[in-house]
Amino acid sequence: MTLPPASPVDRAFDVLRATAAGSGGLTLSELARATGLAKSTTLRLLAALERNGAVTRIGQHYRLGPLIHELDPIPVSPEYERIRRVLTPFLAHLFEATRATVHLATLHRDEVVYLNKLHGPRPIPSPSRIGGGLPAYCTGVGKAMLAFDDEAAARVAREPMVAWTDTTVTSADALAVELAEIRRRRRSLDHAELTPGLYCVAAPIFDDDAAAVDSGPATGGTRAVAALSASAADESALARLEPLVTRVAVAAGRALAADR
């Protein structure tokens, strides 16, 4: 039996499958090569998929969009709900203190999952969304947690790290150096590494009495279960945000450790 020729819907699914296979995101040229389609056809299909939320574009790279997360949401777990319940008041406190866009996140596999997000009436454009995922290696909250999760950091280092912007860290060695610095200072910075013009400070949160109380250096063996961040459109604002974010993260860790 001869199969009918591929329809536009079939080709769209080919593009979607190729996008899913590129964990860090793929360019138009890479997707055209992966599917064997002409670039013009691939671009037309990507435009339709993007309009429907099936893919999202950051810079020149395409990755799965919010529709996919809605169809296959991050698993609801009692632990995620506990983190959200205990730490959301601290996120609200951070927002009141900074009036910046603030995030509460955890790790799911090797991606950042946003458990909550607060912002004012004119937020900085950001691809983050509650329940959605983004690469851990190029987000402030992601790096804050990778620094204290050796297994996740090792997995991320083995995968290709796409350059979302000119400042994205794409070398495993460079990432390892940065994670060591984050462990020392207990805070991470995002220098517009995922989205041009979007900077942030993030700090890890520990569900451990000693780690939560001690704001000094910690080892990679002390796992961070969540992270808080505050964003800015101006890199010079990071120095002002840093002490506020780290202080709130320490207080949040104490509360989480006490809620067991």
C-alpha positions as a Markdown table, in Angstrom:
| # | Residue | x | y | z |
|---|---|---|---|---|
| 1 | Met | 0.0 | 0.0 | 0.0 |
| 2 | Thr | 1.4 | 3.4 | -1.0 |
| 3 | Leu | 1.3 | 6.0 | 1.7 |
| 4 | Pro | -0.1 | 9.4 | 0.7 |
| 5 | Pro | 2.4 | 12.3 | 0.4 |
| 6 | Ala | 3.2 | 14.2 | 3.6 |
| 7 | Ser | 0.8 | 16.9 | 4.3 |
| 8 | Pro | 1.6 | 20.4 | 5.8 |
| 9 | Val | 0.4 | 19.0 | 9.2 |
| 10 | Asp | 2.9 | 16.1 | 8.9 |
| 11 | Arg | 5.7 | 18.5 | 8.1 |
| 12 | Ala | 4.7 | 20.7 | 11.1 |
| 13 | Phe | 5.0 | 17.7 | 13.4 |
| 14 | Asp | 8.4 | 16.9 | 11.8 |
| 15 | Val | 9.5 | 20.4 | 12.8 |
| 16 | Leu | 8.0 | 20.1 | 16.2 |
| 17 | Arg | 9.8 | 16.7 | 16.8 |
| 18 | Ala | 13.1 | 18.2 | 15.6 |
| 19 | Thr | 12.6 | 21.2 | 18.0 |
| 20 | Ala | 12.0 | 18.8 | 20.9 |
| 21 | Ala | 15.2 | 16.9 | 20.1 |
| 22 | Gly | 17.3 | 20.1 | 20.4 |
| 23 | Ser | 17.2 | 20.5 | 24.2 |
| 24 | Gly | 18.9 | 23.9 | 24.1 |
| 25 | Gly | 17.1 | 25.3 | 21.0 |
| 26 | Leu | 17.8 | 25.1 | 17.3 |
| 27 | Thr | 18.2 | 27.7 | 14.6 |
| 28 | Leu | 16.2 | 27.8 | 11.4 |
| 29 | Ser | 19.1 | 26.3 | 9.4 |
| 30 | Glu | 19.5 | 23.5 | 11.9 |
| 31 | Leu | 15.8 | 22.7 | 11.9 |
| 32 | Ala | 15.7 | 22.7 | 8.1 |
| 33 | Arg | 18.7 | 20.3 | 8.0 |
| 34 | Ala | 17.1 | 18.0 | 10.7 |
| 35 | Thr | 13.8 | 17.8 | 8.8 |
| 36 | Gly | 15.1 | 17.8 | 5.2 |
| 37 | Leu | 12.8 | 20.7 | 4.4 |
| 38 | Ala | 13.6 | 23.9 | 2.6 |
| 39 | Lys | 14.3 | 26.8 | 4.8 |
| 40 | Ser | 11.4 | 28.8 | 3.4 |
| 41 | Thr | 9.0 | 25.9 | 4.2 |
| 42 | Thr | 10.6 | 25.4 | 7.7 |
| 43 | Leu | 10.2 | 29.1 | 8.4 |
| 44 | Arg | 6.5 | 29.1 | 7.4 |
| 45 | Leu | 5.8 | 26.1 | 9.6 |
| 46 | Leu | 7.7 | 27.7 | 12.5 |
| 47 | Ala | 5.7 | 30.9 | 12.2 |
| 48 | Ala | 2.4 | 28.8 | 12.4 |
| 49 | Leu | 3.7 | 26.8 | 15.4 |
| 50 | Glu | 4.9 | 30.0 | 17.1 |
| 51 | Arg | 1.5 | 31.7 | 16.6 |
| 52 | Asn | -0.1 | 28.8 | 18.4 |
| 53 | Gly | 2.4 | 28.6 | 21.2 |
| 54 | Ala | 3.9 | 25.3 | 20.2 |
| 55 | Val | 7.3 | 26.8 | 19.7 |
| 56 | Thr | 8.9 | 29.9 | 21.0 |
| 57 | Arg | 11.8 | 31.9 | 19.6 |
| 58 | Ile | 14.6 | 33.5 | 21.6 |
| 59 | Gly | 17.1 | 35.3 | 19.5 |
| 60 | Gln | 17.8 | 33.0 | 16.5 |
| 61 | His | 16.9 | 29.8 | 18.3 |
| 62 | Tyr | 13.6 | 27.9 | 18.6 |
| 63 | Arg | 12.5 | 25.7 | 21.4 |
| 64 | Leu | 9.2 | 24.1 | 22.6 |
| 65 | Gly | 6.7 | 26.8 | 23.6 |
| 66 | Pro | 4.1 | 27.2 | 26.4 |
| 67 | Leu | 1.5 | 25.1 | 24.6 |
| 68 | Ile | 3.6 | 22.0 | 25.1 |
| 69 | His | 3.9 | 22.7 | 28.8 |
| 70 | Glu | 0.1 | 23.1 | 29.0 |
| 71 | Leu | -0.4 | 19.7 | 27.2 |
| 72 | Asp | 2.4 | 18.0 | 29.3 |
| 73 | Pro | 2.6 | 20.1 | 32.4 |
| 74 | Ile | 5.3 | 19.9 | 35.0 |
| 75 | Pro | 4.2 | 17.1 | 37.4 |
| 76 | Val | 2.4 | 18.4 | 40.5 |
| 77 | Ser | 4.1 | 17.1 | 43.6 |
| 78 | Pro | 3.6 | 17.7 | 47.3 |
| 79 | Glu | 7.2 | 18.9 | 47.5 |
| 80 | Tyr | 6.7 | 21.6 | 44.8 |
| 81 | Glu | 3.5 | 22.6 | 46.5 |
| 82 | Arg | 5.2 | 22.9 | 49.9 |
| 83 | Ile | 8.0 | 25.0 | 48.4 |
| 84 | Arg | 5.5 | 27.3 | 46.7 |
| 85 | Arg | 3.3 | 27.6 | 49.9 |
| 86 | Val | 6.2 | 28.3 | 52.3 |
| 87 | Leu | 8.2 | 30.6 | 50.0 |
| 88 | Thr | 5.6 | 32.7 | 48.2 |
| 89 | Pro | 5.4 | 35.1 | 51.1 |
| 90 | Phe | 9.1 | 35.7 | 50.9 |
| 91 | Leu | 8.8 | 36.2 | 47.1 |
| 92 | Ala | 6.1 | 38.8 | 47.9 |
| 93 | His | 8.4 | 40.5 | 50.5 |
| 94 | Leu | 11.2 | 40.6 | 47.8 |
| 95 | Phe | 8.8 | 42.2 | 45.4 |
| 96 | Glu | 7.7 | 44.8 | 47.9 |
| 97 | Ala | 11.4 | 45.6 | 48.7 |
| 98 | Thr | 12.6 | 45.9 | 45.1 |
| 99 | Arg | 9.5 | 46.5 | 42.9 |
| 100 | Ala | 11.3 | 44.3 | 40.4 |
| 101 | Thr | 10.0 | 41.3 | 38.6 |
| 102 | Val | 10.8 | 38.4 | 41.0 |
| 103 | His | 10.8 | 34.7 | 40.5 |
| 104 | Leu | 10.6 | 31.5 | 42.6 |
| 105 | Ala | 11.9 | 28.5 | 40.8 |
| 106 | Thr | 13.1 | 24.9 | 41.3 |
| 107 | Leu | 14.8 | 22.3 | 39.1 |
| 108 | His | 12.9 | 19.7 | 37.1 |
| 109 | Arg | 15.4 | 17.4 | 35.3 |
| 110 | Asp | 17.8 | 19.9 | 33.9 |
| 111 | Glu | 15.5 | 22.8 | 33.4 |
| 112 | Val | 14.3 | 25.7 | 35.6 |
| 113 | Val | 10.6 | 25.4 | 36.5 |
| 114 | Tyr | 9.0 | 28.6 | 37.7 |
| 115 | Leu | 6.7 | 28.0 | 40.7 |
| 116 | Asn | 5.7 | 31.7 | 41.0 |
| 117 | Lys | 6.3 | 35.1 | 39.5 |
| 118 | Leu | 5.4 | 38.6 | 40.6 |
| 119 | His | 5.7 | 41.8 | 38.7 |
| 120 | Gly | 4.4 | 45.4 | 38.5 |
| 121 | Pro | 2.1 | 46.9 | 35.9 |
| 122 | Arg | 5.0 | 47.4 | 33.4 |
| 123 | Pro | 7.2 | 44.3 | 33.7 |
| 124 | Ile | 10.4 | 43.8 | 31.8 |
| 125 | Pro | 9.7 | 41.4 | 28.8 |
| 126 | Ser | 10.7 | 38.0 | 29.9 |
| 127 | Pro | 10.1 | 34.4 | 28.6 |
| 128 | Ser | 9.5 | 33.0 | 32.1 |
| 129 | Arg | 6.0 | 31.9 | 33.0 |
| 130 | Ile | 4.6 | 30.1 | 36.0 |
| 131 | Gly | 4.7 | 26.3 | 35.4 |
| 132 | Gly | 7.0 | 26.8 | 32.4 |
| 133 | Gly | 10.6 | 25.7 | 31.9 |
| 134 | Leu | 13.8 | 27.3 | 30.7 |
| 135 | Pro | 17.4 | 26.2 | 30.4 |
| 136 | Ala | 19.1 | 26.2 | 33.7 |
| 137 | Tyr | 22.6 | 27.1 | 32.5 |
| 138 | Cys | 21.6 | 30.6 | 31.2 |
| 139 | Thr | 19.2 | 31.8 | 34.0 |
| 140 | Gly | 20.1 | 33.2 | 37.3 |
| 141 | Val | 17.8 | 30.9 | 39.3 |
| 142 | Gly | 19.1 | 27.9 | 37.3 |
| 143 | Lys | 22.8 | 28.6 | 38.0 |
| 144 | Ala | 22.0 | 29.3 | 41.6 |
| 145 | Met | 20.6 | 25.7 | 41.9 |
| 146 | Leu | 23.1 | 24.0 | 39.6 |
| 147 | Ala | 25.9 | 25.2 | 41.8 |
| 148 | Phe | 24.5 | 23.1 | 44.6 |
| 149 | Asp | 23.4 | 20.0 | 42.6 |
| 150 | Asp | 26.4 | 18.2 | 41.3 |
| 151 | Glu | 24.4 | 15.6 | 39.3 |
| 152 | Ala | 22.3 | 18.2 | 37.5 |
| 153 | Ala | 25.4 | 20.3 | 36.8 |
| 154 | Ala | 27.2 | 17.3 | 35.3 |
| 155 | Arg | 24.2 | 16.5 | 33.0 |
| 156 | Val | 24.0 | 20.1 | 31.8 |
| 157 | Ala | 27.7 | 20.2 | 31.1 |
| 158 | Arg | 27.4 | 17.1 | 28.9 |
| 159 | Glu | 24.7 | 18.6 | 26.7 |
| 160 | Pro | 25.3 | 21.4 | 24.1 |
| 161 | Met | 24.8 | 24.8 | 25.6 |
| 162 | Val | 23.2 | 27.1 | 23.0 |
| 163 | Ala | 24.2 | 30.8 | 22.9 |
| 164 | Trp | 20.9 | 32.5 | 23.4 |
| 165 | Thr | 22.7 | 35.9 | 23.5 |
| 166 | Asp | 26.2 | 37.2 | 23.1 |
| 167 | Thr | 26.8 | 36.8 | 26.8 |
| 168 | Thr | 25.5 | 33.2 | 27.3 |
| 169 | Val | 28.1 | 30.8 | 28.8 |
| 170 | Thr | 28.4 | 27.9 | 26.4 |
| 171 | Ser | 31.6 | 26.2 | 27.7 |
| 172 | Ala | 31.4 | 23.4 | 30.3 |
| 173 | Asp | 34.7 | 24.7 | 31.8 |
| 174 | Ala | 33.4 | 28.3 | 32.0 |
| 175 | Leu | 30.2 | 27.1 | 33.6 |
| 176 | Ala | 32.2 | 25.1 | 36.2 |
| 177 | Val | 34.2 | 28.1 | 37.1 |
| 178 | Glu | 31.1 | 30.2 | 37.5 |
| 179 | Leu | 29.3 | 27.6 | 39.6 |
| 180 | Ala | 32.3 | 27.4 | 41.9 |
| 181 | Glu | 32.1 | 31.2 | 42.4 |
| 182 | Ile | 28.3 | 30.9 | 43.0 |
| 183 | Arg | 29.0 | 28.3 | 45.8 |
| 184 | Arg | 31.5 | 30.7 | 47.4 |
| 185 | Arg | 29.2 | 33.8 | 47.2 |
| 186 | Arg | 25.8 | 32.1 | 47.4 |
| 187 | Arg | 24.4 | 34.2 | 44.7 |
| 188 | Ser | 24.4 | 34.1 | 40.9 |
| 189 | Leu | 24.1 | 36.7 | 38.2 |
| 190 | Asp | 22.4 | 36.6 | 34.8 |
| 191 | His | 24.1 | 39.1 | 32.5 |
| 192 | Ala | 21.4 | 39.1 | 29.8 |
| 193 | Glu | 22.3 | 35.5 | 29.0 |
| 194 | Leu | 18.8 | 34.3 | 28.0 |
| 195 | Thr | 17.2 | 37.5 | 26.8 |
| 196 | Pro | 18.9 | 40.7 | 25.7 |
| 197 | Gly | 18.4 | 43.6 | 28.1 |
| 198 | Leu | 17.2 | 41.3 | 31.0 |
| 199 | Tyr | 19.6 | 41.0 | 34.0 |
| 200 | Cys | 19.0 | 39.4 | 37.3 |
| 201 | Val | 20.4 | 38.4 | 40.7 |
| 202 | Ala | 19.4 | 35.0 | 42.2 |
| 203 | Ala | 20.2 | 33.1 | 45.4 |
| 204 | Pro | 19.8 | 29.5 | 46.3 |
| 205 | Ile | 17.4 | 28.2 | 49.0 |
| 206 | Phe | 18.2 | 25.1 | 51.1 |
| 207 | Asp | 15.9 | 22.8 | 53.0 |
| 208 | Asp | 18.5 | 22.2 | 55.7 |
| 209 | Asp | 18.9 | 23.8 | 59.0 |
| 210 | Ala | 22.6 | 24.4 | 58.9 |
| 211 | Ala | 22.8 | 25.4 | 55.3 |
| 212 | Ala | 19.7 | 27.7 | 55.6 |
| 213 | Val | 21.1 | 29.6 | 58.5 |
| 214 | Asp | 24.7 | 29.9 | 57.4 |
| 215 | Ser | 25.0 | 32.6 | 54.7 |
| 216 | Gly | 28.7 | 31.8 | 54.0 |
| 217 | Pro | 30.4 | 29.4 | 51.6 |
| 218 | Ala | 28.8 | 26.0 | 51.1 |
| 219 | Thr | 29.9 | 22.9 | 49.2 |
| 220 | Gly | 28.3 | 21.4 | 46.1 |
| 221 | Gly | 27.1 | 18.5 | 48.3 |
| 222 | Thr | 24.5 | 20.8 | 50.0 |
| 223 | Arg | 21.6 | 20.7 | 47.5 |
| 224 | Ala | 19.5 | 23.8 | 46.8 |
| 225 | Val | 15.9 | 22.9 | 46.5 |
| 226 | Ala | 14.8 | 26.3 | 45.1 |
| 227 | Ala | 16.0 | 29.8 | 44.2 |
| 228 | Leu | 14.7 | 33.4 | 44.3 |
| 229 | Ser | 15.6 | 36.1 | 41.8 |
| 230 | Ala | 15.0 | 39.8 | 41.1 |
| 231 | Ser | 15.3 | 41.2 | 37.6 |
| 232 | Ala | 16.4 | 44.5 | 36.1 |
| 233 | Ala | 16.6 | 46.2 | 32.7 |
| 234 | Asp | 19.9 | 47.9 | 33.8 |
| 235 | Glu | 22.9 | 45.9 | 34.8 |
| 236 | Ser | 24.0 | 48.6 | 37.2 |
| 237 | Ala | 20.9 | 47.8 | 39.4 |
| 238 | Leu | 22.3 | 44.3 | 40.2 |
| 239 | Ala | 24.6 | 45.7 | 43.0 |
| 240 | Arg | 21.5 | 47.2 | 44.7 |
| 241 | Leu | 19.4 | 44.0 | 44.3 |
| 242 | Glu | 22.1 | 41.6 | 45.4 |
| 243 | Pro | 22.0 | 42.1 | 49.3 |
| 244 | Leu | 18.2 | 42.1 | 49.2 |
| 245 | Val | 17.9 | 38.9 | 47.3 |
| 246 | Thr | 20.5 | 37.0 | 49.4 |
| 247 | Arg | 18.9 | 38.2 | 52.7 |
| 248 | Val | 15.4 | 37.1 | 51.7 |
| 249 | Ala | 16.8 | 33.7 | 50.4 |
| 250 | Val | 18.4 | 33.0 | 53.8 |
| 251 | Ala | 15.2 | 33.9 | 55.6 |
| 252 | Ala | 13.2 | 31.7 | 53.2 |
| 253 | Gly | 15.6 | 28.8 | 53.8 |
| 254 | Arg | 15.1 | 29.0 | 57.5 |
| 255 | Ala | 11.3 | 28.9 | 57.1 |
| 256 | Leu | 11.5 | 26.0 | 54.7 |
| 257 | Ala | 13.8 | 24.0 | 57.1 |
| 258 | Ala | 11.3 | 24.7 | 59.9 |
| 259 | Asp | 8.3 | 23.5 | 57.9 |
| 260 | Arg | 9.1 | 19.8 | 58.1 |
